[in-house]
Amino acid sequence: MTATASRDADQLLALMRSRRVTRSFTGEPVAADDLRRMTEAARWATSAGNRHLHKFLIVRDPERLRLVRSAAPGMLAPPPALIVILTDTEVAARESMQLERDHSSWIDVGTAAMNMMLLAHALGLGTCPVTSFSRSAVSVMLDLPPHVIPELMVMVGHPTITDRGLRSGAPKPVTAGELTFWEAVGAHDPPASERRGAAGLPTDGSSLPSKPGAPTA
């Protein structure tokens, strides 16, 4: 690995480690260009079969956001902006997909959401995924055509400053090493000769900078 590639990888991993779910936003509007860049990031997420089954609806109208919130228990407060990930059933039919059986569609929804949330974090924005909502109600409130289905919503805005310390009784943070097995379940370490990365750092990333006491999300 080149020094440049290693540096880029460290910067990306640091961005991933510092991202947190944001549930409280200021009233500052989100710039249209930032939202456009988020959907650009979503476009480059995985797409099974390169079918691009999903579309992305940006919603900023306060009244529509208020209506959507009334059908979405997962939205604690209306955000300044919302990006709704939609499944286009016309594309699915054209590609002879059986949505009720093809789980790749769900995977692509998740990777698109993650790409958007990481790009938003890089722009200094906060995000929160929302899965608890009535599909039928949201479809009506957003005047969606019958061939698109809302799958997941991403709240977007400028985060308010809050205390991000762990709540009492919260699970302790875990390292990548605790979640990773090598060759067999239960083996948390690679062979001894491979236990340090090219930069001399533990392969579980435990020495990378982190925020003490920060919650996981």
N, C-alpha and C positions, 0 to 999 in steps of 0.2 A: 504494500500500500504506500502511495506517495504521501509526502508530508502535507500537501494540499488536500488530498482526499481525506486524510486522517483529521485534519483541522475542520474540514466541512462536516464530517461525520460527528465530531465532538460538538460543534455548534448546533447541529440539528438535534442531537440527543439532549443537549441542554435546554433547547426550546421545548422539546417534548416533556422534559422533567418539570419545567416551571409552569406549564399550562394547568389551569384549574377551572372547574365549572364555575360560572358566574350566574347568580340568581338575582342580583340587585344591580340596577343600572341607573346612571344619571339620565337626565332628560336631554342630553346633547344628541342631536341627530347623527346617524351614521352616514358618512359620505358615500355617494352613489358609486364612486370609483372603488372604494373599499369592498362594497358588496359585489361589484362586478368581478373583482379579483378573487373573491371567495368562490364564486361560481366557476371561475376559470380553474381554480384548484380542484373543485369537485369534478369538472370535466376530465381531469387527468387522473382521477381515481380508477380503480379496477373496473372493468366492464366485461363481464363474462361473454365470450364470443365476439367481443367488440361490437355489441349490439346497441349500446347506449340507450338502454330502456328507460332511463330516468331523466326527468326534467326538473328544473329548479325555479320555483316561484318566489320572487322577492315581494314582501308585503311591508309597506311603511305607513299606510293610512291609519291614523289613530283609531278611528271608529271600527274599522275592520279588525284591527288588533284586539280591541276591546271585545268584540263579538267572538272572535276565536278563543280568547281566554275564557269566556263563559262556558265553552264546551271542552276545555282542556284543563283538567285538574293539575296537570304537570306544570302549568304556567302560574307561578306564584304572583306575578305582576306583569302587565303588558310591557314588552320590551320596545325599544325604539324601532327595531326592525326584526323581521322574521323571514327565514328562508325555508320554504316547504319543499321537501323532496317528494316528487310525484312519480308514480309508475304509469307509463304510457301503455295501456292495454292494446292499442292499435299496433304498436311496435311488437308487443308480445305475440299477438295473433299472426302478424306477418312473419315472425321468426318461428312460428309453430311452438311457442313456449307454453307449458302448463304451469301457470304461476303458483298454483296450490301445491305443486310438487317440486318445482325448481328452486332450490334454496339459494342458488347463486344470486338471485335477485336481492335477497335480504343482505347477503354479504356486500354487494355493491352499494346498497343504501348506507351501510355502516362505514365503508371506506370513503365514500363521498362526504359523509358528515365529518369524519375525522380529518380529512384534508381541509375542509372548510374551517374547522375549529382551530387547527394548527396555523393556517394562514392568518386567521383573525387574530390569534395570539401574537403572531409576528408583527401585526399592524397595531398592536396595543389595544385591541378590542377584547371584550369578554363574550363568551358564548355558553349556551346550555342546551343540550339536546332534550327534546320533548317527545315522548312516546305515548303518554297518557292523554288521549283525546278521542273524541267521537269522530270517526272518519266521515260519516254521513253528514253530521252537523257542520263540520269544517268545510266539506265540499259545497254545501249550500251557502255558507257565509262567504266563501271566497269565489262563488259563482264558477265553480270548476265544470268543464264539460264532462259528459258521462264517461269518456274513455280514459280519464286520468284519475288516479287514486292517491290521496295523501298518505305517505308512509311514515314520515318522521319530520319533525320541525326543529329548526335550530334558531334559538333566540340569539339576537346579536345586539350589542350596545357597548357603551363606554362603562366599565365597571366602577361601582362606588368603592371607596376605600373601606375595607372591613377587616376585622380581626380574624385571621385565618388559622388560629391555633386549634389544636385538636380538642374536640369536645370531651367532656368527661365520659369515660367508658368507651371511647372510640377505639376501633381496632388499631393496633400499632402498625406503622408503616412497614412494608416488606421490601426486600431487595429482589432484583431480577434473579439472583442466584437461588433464592428460596423458592422461586416459581419454576426454575429450569431444571430439567433432567438431561443427562448426557448418556445416550445409547440405551439406557434402561431406566424405567421409573424407579425413583429412589436414589439414583446416583446423581448427586448435585454438582460433582466436579468432573472436568475432563481429565485426561491423563496428566500426571504431574508435570511433564515436559511442556504442556500446553496451557498451564494455568495462569499465565500472564500474557497480556496483549502485547502488541508490537511496541506500544509506548511504555511498557513496564507497569501497566495498571491492571488491577484485578479484572478478570473478564466479566464479572457480574456488574461492573460499573459502579461499585459501591463508593469509590473515591471521588466520583464526579461531584461537582458542587450541588448542594441541595439546600432547601430552606428548612432549618430545624423546626420540627413540630408542625410542618405544613401537612394538611390532610391530603390523602390521595383522592383522585377523581378520574 
